[in-house]
Amino acid sequence: MKAPAQKILIRRCQGFDEFDVCVRMQTEIWGYDVRDTIPLREFIVIERIGGQVFGAFDLARSNEPGGDGKSLIGFAMSMPGVKDGQAYLHSHMLAVLPEYRDMGIGRKLKLAQRQDALARGIQRMEWTFDPLEIKNAYLNVARLGAVVHSYTPNFYGVFSSRLQAGLPTDRLHAEWWMNSPRVDSALNGEPALSSEVVETIVVPGAVQAWKQSPVTLSEAEAVQSEVRRRFLDAFTRGLTVVGFTKENSGKKLNGSGGGEINGVYQLGFWRRPEVPQLLKAARQPSHEA
C-alpha cells in the first residue's frame, strides 16, 4: 500500500534515535541479519569523519517541524575515501520504506548528497548495485547520469538479504561525476547518453520473481551468469554503460502476453571528465644551493 502524498523533508540525520532507525530499516527493507547490519556507532562515526547520513522525513508522521525518528522513512549513507589523489564519497546505502517508493524520494536523497559534496569540492561519488535490479539501474544511469565500467562477481559474498535469494552478490560499480555536463543533462530530464551506443545488455523483467521461487531460481541463476559474462567481456573491451532504458517484453510471467518490463543497458565508449586534483602531495622545500 502506497503512502498518501505528504511533505517529505530531506536533511541530515542527527542523534541516536534517528541513526537507530537507519539501523532497523536495514532489517525491515532488506532482511539483513546481525552479521550484515551496519550498527548505530558506525553511522555516528561516518557522519563525524566527513561522510553523509541524509534522511527523508514524512512530516505528517511527526509533531516536530523538522521531523524526528518516528517520521524517518528513508536514508542515504556515504563514506569518505581517496582515489587517484582525489577525495570522493562511496555511497554505501540508499533505503526507502516500501510504501514510499516510486515517489522520487531516492532521487531526492541522492541530490542532497550531491549538493553537499559539491559544496565541499568533491566531484565524484561511487556506489555498487545489483545489475539485475532494473529500477535501481534506471535511477542510477538514466535519472542520475552515472556511468559504469567495472563489474565484480560476488562482491560481498553470499549474505542475508532476502532480495539476493542466495545468489552471488554480483555488483556493478557506478561512478557519478556530479559536476559533469552528462549529469547536468540527466538531472534536467534530458537523455544522459554521452556517446554512441555500441551494444546492449538486456535483463528480463521477470528475473526478480524468478529469484523468489525455488521452482524458477535456476532461471534467475542462468540470467545472472549470462549478464556477468556479457559485462565482463564488454568492460574488457573498454566499453562503459552510458545509458539505460526500459522496454516491454510482450510477455507476462504466465506467458499469456502482456507486459513484463525488461531493462536495457546501453554501452559505448566514454571519456572520463577532467577534474582538478583536489589532493596533492606536499612539495618538500629544496635545500640545493
Stockholm file with secondary structure:
# STOCKHOLM 1.0

chainA/1-289         MKAPAQKILIRRCQGFDEFDVCVRMQTEIWGYDVRDTIPLREFIVIERIGGQVFGAFDLARSNEPGGDGKSLIGFAMSMPGVKDGQAYLHSHMLAVLPEYRDMGIGRKLKLAQRQDALARGIQRMEWTFDPLEIKNAYLNVARLGAVVHSYTPNFYGVFSSRLQAGLPTDRLHAEWWMNSPRVDSALNGEPALSSEVVETIVVPGAVQAWKQSPVTLSEAEAVQSEVRRRFLDAFTRGLTVVGFTKENSGKKLNGSGGGEINGVYQLGFWRRPEVPQLLKAARQPSHEA
#=GR chainA/1-289 SS CCCCCCCEEEEECCHHHHHHHHHHHHHHHHCCCTTTCCCHHHHHHHHHTTCEEEEEEEGGGCSSTTCCGGGEEEEEEEEEEEETTEEEEEEEEEEECGGGTTSSHHHHHHHHHHHHHHHTTCCEEEEEECTTCHHHHIIIIIITCCEEEEEETTSSCSCSCTTTTTCCCCEEEEEEETTSHHHHHHHTTSCCCCSCCCEEEEECTTHHHHHTCTTTHHHHHHHHHHHHHHHHHHHHTTCEEEEEEEEECSCCTTSSSSCCEEEEEEEECCCCCCCCCSSCCCCCCCCCC
#=GC SS_cons         CCCCCCCEEEEECCHHHHHHHHHHHHHHHHCCCTTTCCCHHHHHHHHHTTCEEEEEEEGGGCSSTTCCGGGEEEEEEEEEEEETTEEEEEEEEEEECGGGTTSSHHHHHHHHHHHHHHHTTCCEEEEEECTTCHHHHIIIIIITCCEEEEEETTSSCSCSCTTTTTCCCCEEEEEEETTSHHHHHHHTTSCCCCSCCCEEEEECTTHHHHHTCTTTHHHHHHHHHHHHHHHHHHHHTTCEEEEEEEEECSCCTTSSSSCCEEEEEEEECCCCCCCCCSSCCCCCCCCCC
//
